[in-house]
Amino acid sequence: MARRKVELTEEQKKKNAEILARLKAERERLADETRTLQQKTKRKPGRKRKNQSAATAME
């Protein structure tokens, strides 16, 4: 069965654009938060990763 091409109204196109913009902003925010967390947990001289992960597991 062949698929029909769907034509969106201008209102639907506008709504889709708004949703996509929100999703993009959310994705960027999550990437920034992840990057920040990764930088916080980066190894510091004299700090053992094993102890840190054990403390994190208890939370």
Secondary structure, 3 states (H helix, E strand, C coil): CCCCCCCCCHHHHHHHHHHHHHHHHHHHHHHHHHHHHHHHCCCCCCCCHHHHHHHHHHC
